[in-house]
């Protein structure tokens, strides 16, 4: 789509250089407090998943190698090395290393991926994969089913939460130290194919056998949707994939039936995904024809993306949540809502990924994702933070540097250059480009809540194994005592025996609190985390976030804004 408002493609607000970084007052901090990312949730690949241009197929190139051109030079070098080098070389690896070498000299988001890496990167966004349909975790060296996917092939044949899958097609996968990736390879397969599973079930003697016909398994990107307060809905989008827009509409419809009048849109830790999914979601809050984002590059003409009209949630109040791991497509949504004065942005400055990648397929299934454009918010802001070509390591340290400089804990440490100032389109409030979406309401990072003790216990898998054992032994009793999540939320308390077992195992592995004060700081968040994990295993990710959000300062600030 072309046309629309005549926003300048490279206005003063859009331009940035290495010298236009945010000026931050230096402030002592403890970076170790900042390393926590919940390993129990699906992994979030911040800015690693490319924000892809919507092309029908990956670009095909016609290459003319002239006799004196640089490509001819590269070809001769490869042939010479392969033919005459003193030792044997892997020609395929040689070419791959050459490609990687070229890509590494570009921006931090251009990349080369092998065929296997391409599949791993795109599958979480594709909306489905083919397999047996279970959520699982490894308890010691055994696969334990957390939940079968509702309506999926495993549930249909009778596999239950708590079952242990010990063999696949008569090959043992338990007690043999098999890699997780190898287990997944054996369980997955084309739709319609069958796999024989050996299952051990608590309270049932012997080994059960199930034949499961593999099928398409949905991959959900809306992590949670529920009424967080009377009249206030909450939706968390984990990434922007092929089915995000449909999932989002279903969540809105359900919440509206429950009386939602205002919405908390949680984009914390959302690393991005598909551009069109972000445009579609943002369009549900805006008027027809409102500009959502535009892209422009050296050889890529400007393209405008606008709201199509018929927005489902055009009138209700909205608060959007962002943090330092909100990136790419999630910044498109938050930037558009901020520029149109459609939402209050709460949290901390977002990641700052405003580069658009285009995929180029290679004959062996590998792929180059090449940055071809920047994206700009409706007010003309380029969200991409500054970078130096070829300096990927420094770029990767940016969030940690923000912590060290005090930006994540003190809003007064952030200063913007006047040249980066733009204004929102309705209320003409000042907003700034040059590196992420800055929140309207700042919420500092609490660096004390996740202690070094808690981090060590989690890193060694002690917390994970303890709660898995606990749920495995007590699932039936818990569901009987708490038939609904409402009952669980109000009445359940993590038993001391569970936290005691975690601390005892920590001592056995040499992990102890440095003093009683650290232990006292650790216990409240550890209990909260354990309660949320138990809720997730008994119900779903929605219940996990329903527990965790009550102690999430960004979420609670949003609730307070909407309740006022």
WOKAPE-V781549 format. One record per residue. N is the residue number from 1. RES is the residue in one small letter. SS is DSSP state (hx for helix, st for strand, lp for the rest). PHI is phi in whole degrees, -180 to 180 (NA if undefined). PSI is psi in radians with two decimals (999 if undefined). Layout:
# WOKAPE-V781549
[[N	RES	SS	PHI	PSI] [N	RES	SS	PHI	PSI]]
This chain:
# WOKAPE-V781549
[[1	x	lp	NA	2.22] [2	x	lp	-116	2.98] [3	x	lp	92	-2.79] [4	x	lp	93	-2.77] [5	x	lp	-59	2.53] [6	x	lp	-87	1.07] [7	x	lp	-71	2.38] [8	x	lp	-66	2.28] [9	x	lp	-65	-0.58] [10	x	lp	-135	1.17] [11	x	lp	-76	3.02] [12	x	lp	-57	-0.60] [13	x	lp	-69	-0.47] [14	x	lp	-85	-0.44] [15	x	lp	-78	2.59] [16	x	lp	-154	2.82] [17	x	lp	-145	3.14] [18	x	hx	-60	-0.50] [19	x	hx	-81	-0.11] [20	x	hx	-98	0.35] [21	x	lp	-66	2.72] [22	x	lp	-62	2.38] [23	x	st	-87	2.16] [24	x	st	-126	2.37] [25	x	lp	-72	2.32] [26	x	lp	-68	2.38] [27	x	lp	-147	2.29] [28	x	lp	-59	2.51] [29	x	lp	-153	3.04] [30	x	lp	-118	1.64] [31	x	hx	-58	-0.47] [32	x	hx	-61	-0.47] [33	x	hx	-70	-0.26] [34	x	hx	-97	-0.05] [35	x	lp	-82	-0.08] [36	x	lp	-72	2.14] [37	x	lp	-131	2.22] [38	x	lp	-61	1.90] [39	x	lp	-75	-0.15] [40	x	lp	-86	-0.22] [41	x	lp	-99	2.97] [42	x	lp	-62	2.51] [43	x	lp	-66	2.53] [44	x	lp	-115	2.03] [45	x	lp	-98	1.52] [46	x	lp	-67	2.07] [47	x	lp	62	0.09] [48	x	lp	-82	-0.59] [49	x	lp	-79	2.12] [50	x	lp	-69	2.53] [51	x	lp	-82	1.82] [52	x	st	-93	2.41] [53	x	lp	-69	2.48] [54	x	lp	-77	1.60] [55	x	lp	-113	2.59] [56	x	lp	-62	-0.64] [57	x	lp	-151	2.80] [58	x	lp	-60	2.58] [59	x	lp	-62	2.47] [60	x	lp	-110	2.35] [61	x	lp	-112	2.45] [62	x	lp	-102	2.08] [63	x	lp	-112	2.22] [64	x	lp	-112	1.87] [65	x	lp	-91	1.77] [66	x	lp	-72	2.79] [67	x	lp	-65	-0.42] [68	x	lp	-118	0.18] [69	x	lp	-80	2.89] [70	x	hx	-64	-0.53] [71	x	hx	-67	-0.63] [72	x	hx	-63	-0.69] [73	x	hx	-61	-0.76] [74	x	hx	-64	-0.71] [75	x	hx	-64	-0.75] [76	x	hx	-63	-0.73] [77	x	hx	-60	-0.76] [78	x	hx	-64	-0.77] [79	x	hx	-64	-0.73] [80	x	hx	-62	-0.80] [81	x	hx	-64	-0.80] [82	x	hx	-66	-0.56] [83	x	hx	-90	-0.58] [84	x	hx	-125	-0.11] [85	x	lp	-61	2.55] [86	x	lp	-61	-0.59] [87	x	lp	-110	2.80] [88	x	lp	-69	2.58] [89	x	lp	-129	2.67] [90	x	lp	-88	1.85] [91	x	hx	-62	-0.71] [92	x	hx	-63	-0.78] [93	x	hx	-66	-0.65] [94	x	hx	-60	-0.79] [95	x	hx	-66	-0.75] [96	x	hx	-60	-0.74] [97	x	hx	-64	-0.63] [98	x	hx	-65	-0.74] [99	x	hx	-63	-0.82] [100	x	hx	-60	-0.69] [101	x	hx	-61	-0.71] [102	x	hx	-68	-0.77] [103	x	hx	-64	-0.66] [104	x	hx	-64	-0.33] [105	x	lp	-87	-0.02] [106	x	lp	-99	-2.66] [107	x	lp	-75	2.93] [108	x	lp	-69	-0.21] [109	x	lp	-110	-0.17] [110	x	lp	-70	2.48] [111	x	st	-155	2.80] [112	x	st	-118	2.37] [113	x	st	-131	2.40] [114	x	lp	-69	2.98] [115	x	hx	-59	-0.70] [116	x	hx	-67	-0.70] [117	x	hx	-67	-0.63] [118	x	hx	-59	-0.79] [119	x	hx	-64	-0.74] [120	x	hx	-66	-0.60] [121	x	hx	-77	-0.67] [122	x	hx	-88	-0.43] [123	x	hx	-60	-0.74] [124	x	hx	-63	-0.37] [125	x	hx	-99	-0.19] [126	x	hx	-74	-0.29] [127	x	lp	98	-0.26] [128	x	st	-167	2.85] [129	x	st	-143	3.01] [130	x	st	-107	2.19] [131	x	st	-175	-2.73] [132	x	lp	-96	-0.27] [133	x	lp	81	1.01] [134	x	st	-136	2.54] [135	x	st	-92	2.28] [136	x	st	-141	2.91] [137	x	st	-143	2.78] [138	x	st	-95	2.10] [139	x	st	-108	1.94] [140	x	lp	59	-1.98] [141	x	lp	-120	0.54] [142	x	st	-127	2.40] [143	x	st	-79	2.08] [144	x	st	-112	2.29] [145	x	st	-75	2.10] [146	x	st	-79	-0.91] [147	x	st	-153	2.36] [148	x	st	-74	2.52] [149	x	lp	-64	2.27] [150	x	lp	-57	2.16] [151	x	lp	78	0.05] [152	x	lp	-82	3.04] [153	x	hx	-63	-0.61] [154	x	hx	-70	-0.75] [155	x	hx	-62	-0.65] [156	x	hx	-63	-0.54] [157	x	hx	-93	-0.05] [158	x	lp	106	0.19] [159	x	lp	-72	2.38] [160	x	lp	-117	2.79] [161	x	lp	-59	2.36] [162	x	lp	97	-0.28] [163	x	lp	-64	2.56] [164	x	st	-109	2.12] [165	x	st	-89	2.01] [166	x	st	-109	-0.25] [167	x	st	-149	2.62] [168	x	st	-129	2.04] [169	x	lp	52	0.81] [170	x	lp	69	0.14] [171	x	st	-103	2.19] [172	x	st	-67	2.35] [173	x	lp	-118	-0.07] [174	x	lp	-108	2.44] [175	x	lp	76	0.22] [176	x	lp	-122	0.11] [177	x	lp	58	0.69] [178	x	lp	-78	2.42] [179	x	lp	-63	2.53] [180	x	hx	-58	-0.71] [181	x	hx	-63	-0.61] [182	x	hx	-72	-0.66] [183	x	hx	-62	-0.79] [184	x	hx	-64	-0.66] [185	x	hx	-61	-0.69] [186	x	hx	-72	-0.57] [187	x	hx	-79	-0.61] [188	x	lp	-82	2.78] [189	x	lp	173	3.00] [190	x	lp	-61	2.55] [191	x	lp	-55	2.34] [192	x	lp	96	-0.29] [193	x	lp	-81	2.71] [194	x	st	-109	2.63] [195	x	st	-138	2.40] [196	x	st	-96	2.21] [197	x	st	-116	2.30] [198	x	st	-95	2.23] [199	x	st	-128	2.36] [200	x	st	-107	2.23] [201	x	lp	-121	2.32] [202	x	lp	-59	2.28] [203	x	lp	87	-0.04] [204	x	lp	-118	2.19] [205	x	lp	-72	2.56] [206	x	lp	77	-3.02] [207	x	lp	-107	2.30] [208	x	st	-89	2.68] [209	x	st	-125	2.31] [210	x	st	-131	2.43] [211	x	st	-108	2.05] [212	x	st	-111	2.27] [213	x	st	-93	2.02] [214	x	lp	-61	2.65] [215	x	st	-150	3.08] [216	x	st	-70	2.24] [217	x	st	-113	2.13] [218	x	st	-68	2.50] [219	x	lp	-111	1.93] [220	x	lp	-87	2.41] [221	x	lp	-109	-0.26] [222	x	st	-87	1.87] [223	x	st	-73	-0.59] [224	x	st	-157	2.57] [225	x	st	-154	2.09] [226	x	st	-163	2.94] [227	x	st	-85	1.96] [228	x	st	-86	-0.50] [229	x	st	-148	2.79] [230	x	lp	-53	2.13] [231	x	lp	82	-0.09] [232	x	st	-115	2.05] [233	x	st	-92	2.77] [234	x	st	-134	2.22] [235	x	st	-131	2.21] [236	x	st	-111	2.15] [237	x	st	-105	2.09] [238	x	lp	-82	-0.55] [239	x	lp	-163	2.95] [240	x	st	-110	1.78] [241	x	lp	-116	-2.94] [242	x	lp	-64	-0.50] [243	x	lp	-108	0.09] [244	x	hx	-58	-0.81] [245	x	hx	-61	-0.78] [246	x	hx	-63	-0.79] [247	x	hx	-60	-0.72] [248	x	hx	-65	-0.76] [249	x	hx	-62	-0.70] [250	x	hx	-64	-0.69] [251	x	hx	-65	-0.76] [252	x	hx	-61	-0.78] [253	x	hx	-61	-0.76] [254	x	hx	-64	-0.76] [255	x	hx	-69	-0.63] [256	x	hx	-65	-0.64] [257	x	hx	-63	-0.47] [258	x	lp	-92	0.15] [259	x	lp	96	0.33] [260	x	lp	-66	2.30] [261	x	lp	-118	-0.52] [262	x	st	-127	2.81] [263	x	st	-136	2.35] [264	x	st	-100	1.99] [265	x	st	-102	1.87] [266	x	st	-94	1.96] [267	x	lp	-115	0.32] [268	x	lp	-62	2.39] [269	x	lp	66	0.13] [270	x	lp	-79	1.95] [271	x	lp	-83	0.02] [272	x	lp	111	-2.57] [273	x	st	141	-2.31] [274	x	st	-83	2.31] [275	x	hx	-59	-0.83] [276	x	hx	-64	-0.60] [277	x	hx	-63	-0.71] [278	x	hx	-66	-0.73] [279	x	hx	-62	-0.75] [280	x	hx	-64	-0.75] [281	x	hx	-66	-0.81] [282	x	hx	-60	-0.62] [283	x	hx	-64	-0.35] [284	x	lp	-75	-0.06] [285	x	lp	-115	-0.08] [286	x	lp	-121	2.90] [287	x	lp	-78	2.71] [288	x	lp	-57	2.30] [289	x	lp	89	-0.17] [290	x	lp	-63	2.31] [291	x	st	-70	2.31] [292	x	st	-102	-0.78] [293	x	st	-164	2.70] [294	x	st	-136	2.66] [295	x	st	-118	2.58] [296	x	st	-158	2.41] [297	x	lp	-146	3.13] [298	x	lp	-59	-0.79] [299	x	lp	-114	0.07] [300	x	lp	-108	2.03] [301	x	lp	-65	2.74] [302	x	lp	-62	2.37] [303	x	st	-127	2.22] [304	x	st	-99	2.42] [305	x	st	-118	2.14] [306	x	st	-125	2.77] [307	x	lp	-68	2.40] [308	x	lp	-85	-0.20] [309	x	lp	96	2.95] [310	x	lp	73	0.54] [311	x	lp	-58	2.37] [312	x	lp	-76	-0.54] [313	x	lp	-129	1.06] [314	x	lp	-79	-0.48] [315	x	lp	-106	-0.56] [316	x	lp	-66	2.70] [317	x	lp	-70	2.52] [318	x	st	-134	2.36] [319	x	st	-122	2.17] [320	x	st	-106	2.38] [321	x	st	-107	2.30] [322	x	st	-136	2.73] [323	x	lp	-145	-2.98] [324	x	lp	-67	-0.16] [325	x	lp	-108	0.15] [326	x	lp	-82	2.12] [327	x	lp	-142	2.80] [328	x	lp	60	-2.06] [329	x	hx	-59	-0.59] [330	x	hx	-67	-0.52] [331	x	hx	-75	-0.51] [332	x	hx	-61	-0.83] [333	x	hx	-65	-0.90] [334	x	hx	-66	-0.64] [335	x	hx	-66	-0.72] [336	x	hx	-65	-0.77] [337	x	hx	-66	-0.61] [338	x	hx	-71	-0.79] [339	x	hx	-64	-0.56] [340	x	lp	-90	0.12] [341	x	lp	55	0.63] [342	x	lp	-94	-0.37] [343	x	lp	-145	2.68] [344	x	st	-90	2.22] [345	x	st	-95	2.16] [346	x	st	-120	2.39] [347	x	st	135	-2.30] [348	x	lp	-133	2.85] [349	x	lp	-53	2.35] [350	x	lp	-75	3.09] [351	x	lp	-60	-0.79] [352	x	lp	95	0.88] [353	x	lp	-112	1.74] [354	x	lp	-119	0.59] [355	x	st	-109	2.44] [356	x	st	-108	2.21] [357	x	st	-102	2.53] [358	x	st	-117	2.32] [359	x	st	-85	2.44] [360	x	st	-124	1.91] [361	x	st	-72	2.47] [362	x	lp	-110	2.75] [363	x	lp	-59	-0.50] [364	x	lp	-91	0.20] [365	x	lp	93	-0.15] [366	x	lp	-76	3.05] [367	x	st	-152	2.49] [368	x	st	-103	2.26] [369	x	st	-107	1.97] [370	x	st	-113	2.26] [371	x	st	-67	2.18] [372	x	st	-122	-0.19] [373	x	st	-162	2.89] [374	x	st	-102	2.74] [375	x	st	-113	2.64] [376	x	st	-131	2.45] [377	x	st	-75	2.94] [378	x	lp	-55	-0.54] [379	x	lp	-82	0.00] [380	x	lp	94	0.23] [381	x	lp	-83	2.30] [382	x	st	-89	2.14] [383	x	lp	-83	-0.30] [384	x	lp	-61	2.23] [385	x	lp	-77	2.75] [386	x	lp	-62	2.62] [387	x	lp	-153	2.79] [388	x	lp	-111	2.24] [389	x	lp	-57	2.33] [390	x	lp	84	-0.06] [391	x	lp	-107	1.05] [392	x	hx	-66	-0.57] [393	x	hx	-65	-0.81] [394	x	hx	-62	-0.68] [395	x	hx	-62	-0.72] [396	x	hx	-67	-0.38] [397	x	lp	-88	0.05] [398	x	hx	-59	-0.81] [399	x	hx	-65	-0.72] [400	x	hx	-64	-0.67] [401	x	hx	-65	-0.61] [402	x	hx	-60	-0.72] [403	x	hx	-64	-0.80] [404	x	hx	-63	-0.61] [405	x	hx	-81	-0.13] [406	x	lp	94	0.00] [407	x	lp	-64	-0.59] [408	x	lp	-80	-0.22] [409	x	lp	-118	-0.22] [410	x	lp	-143	1.91] [411	x	hx	-66	-0.41] [412	x	hx	-74	-0.11] [413	x	hx	-83	-0.10] [414	x	st	-101	2.22] [415	x	st	-134	2.31] [416	x	lp	-106	2.52] [417	x	lp	-74	2.45] [418	x	hx	-59	-0.51] [419	x	hx	-67	-0.28] [420	x	hx	-97	0.06] [421	x	st	-81	2.34] [422	x	st	-128	-3.10] [423	x	st	-135	2.48] [424	x	lp	-65	2.80] [425	x	lp	-85	-0.34] [426	x	lp	-110	-0.83] [427	x	lp	-99	-0.10] [428	x	lp	57	0.72] [429	x	lp	-81	2.57] [430	x	st	-73	2.34] [431	x	st	-136	2.82] [432	x	st	-128	2.52] [433	x	lp	-100	-2.94] [434	x	lp	90	0.21] [435	x	lp	152	1.32] [436	x	lp	87	3.04] [437	x	lp	-96	2.09] [438	x	lp	-85	2.35] [439	x	lp	-70	2.63] [440	x	lp	-75	-0.61] [441	x	st	-121	2.05] [442	x	st	-85	2.34] [443	x	lp	-124	2.01] [444	x	lp	-70	2.67] [445	x	lp	-75	2.29] [446	x	lp	-89	1.82] [447	x	lp	-83	0.00] [448	x	lp	-101	-0.30] [449	x	lp	-69	-0.59] [450	x	lp	-108	1.72] [451	x	lp	-79	2.82] [452	x	hx	-56	-0.63] [453	x	hx	-62	-0.86] [454	x	hx	-60	-0.73] [455	x	hx	-63	-0.74] [456	x	hx	-66	-0.74] [457	x	hx	-62	-0.66] [458	x	hx	-72	-0.77] [459	x	hx	-62	-0.58] [460	x	lp	-84	0.01] [461	x	lp	78	0.17] [462	x	hx	-70	-0.76] [463	x	hx	-64	-0.80] [464	x	hx	-60	-0.88] [465	x	hx	-65	-0.67] [466	x	hx	-65	-0.79] [467	x	hx	-72	-0.57] [468	x	hx	-63	-0.77] [469	x	hx	-61	-0.75] [470	x	hx	-62	-0.85] [471	x	hx	-66	-0.68] [472	x	hx	-60	-0.70] [473	x	hx	-81	-0.40] [474	x	hx	-122	0.17] [475	x	hx	-56	-0.91] [476	x	hx	-64	-0.74] [477	x	hx	-66	-0.67] [478	x	hx	-65	-0.79] [479	x	hx	-67	-0.54] [480	x	hx	-72	-0.70] [481	x	hx	-74	-0.53] [482	x	lp	-130	1.40] [483	x	lp	-66	-0.32] [484	x	lp	-132	2.79] [485	x	hx	-65	-0.58] [486	x	hx	-58	-0.75] [487	x	hx	-63	-0.76] [488	x	hx	-63	-0.82] [489	x	hx	-59	-0.71] [490	x	hx	-81	-0.63] [491	x	hx	-108	-0.31] [492	x	lp	-85	2.38] [493	x	lp	-130	2.40] [494	x	lp	-62	2.19] [495	x	lp	-69	2.59] [496	x	hx	-62	-0.51] [497	x	hx	-61	-0.58] [498	x	hx	-71	-0.85] [499	x	hx	-67	-0.60] [500	x	hx	-63	-0.71] [501	x	hx	-66	-0.60] [502	x	hx	-66	-0.81] [503	x	hx	-66	-0.64] [504	x	hx	-66	-0.74] [505	x	hx	-68	-0.62] [506	x	hx	-61	-0.78] [507	x	hx	-62	-0.67] [508	x	hx	-62	-0.55] [509	x	lp	-98	0.22] [510	x	lp	82	0.35] [511	x	lp	-108	1.96] [512	x	lp	-136	2.67] [513	x	lp	-67	2.56] [514	x	lp	-72	-0.42] [515	x	lp	-163	3.06] [516	x	hx	-67	-0.49] [517	x	hx	-66	-0.71] [518	x	hx	-66	-0.69] [519	x	hx	-62	-0.74] [520	x	hx	-65	-0.65] [521	x	hx	-72	-0.49] [522	x	hx	-74	-0.70] [523	x	hx	-63	-0.75] [524	x	hx	-60	-0.80] [525	x	hx	-73	-0.59] [526	x	hx	-63	-0.78] [527	x	hx	-64	-0.72] [528	x	hx	-61	-0.80] [529	x	hx	-62	-0.76] [530	x	hx	-64	-0.74] [531	x	hx	-61	-0.72] [532	x	hx	-65	-0.71] [533	x	hx	-66	-0.71] [534	x	hx	-63	-0.76] [535	x	hx	-61	-0.71] [536	x	hx	-62	-0.75] [537	x	hx	-73	-0.48] [538	x	hx	-83	-0.52] [539	x	lp	-128	-1.60] [540	x	lp	-161	-3.10] [541	x	hx	-65	-0.50] [542	x	hx	-58	-0.78] [543	x	hx	-70	-0.56] [544	x	hx	-57	-0.89] [545	x	hx	-71	-0.51] [546	x	hx	-61	-0.56] [547	x	hx	-78	-0.90] [548	x	hx	-65	-0.62] [549	x	hx	-64	-0.45] [550	x	hx	-66	-0.27] [551	x	hx	-118	0.24] [552	x	lp	-93	1.96] [553	x	hx	-64	-0.54] [554	x	hx	-69	-0.77] [555	x	hx	-64	-0.77] [556	x	hx	-66	-0.59] [557	x	hx	-65	-0.71] [558	x	hx	-63	-0.76] [559	x	hx	-61	-0.75] [560	x	hx	-62	-0.69] [561	x	hx	-62	-0.79] [562	x	hx	-73	-0.57] [563	x	hx	-71	-0.36] [564	x	lp	-87	999]]
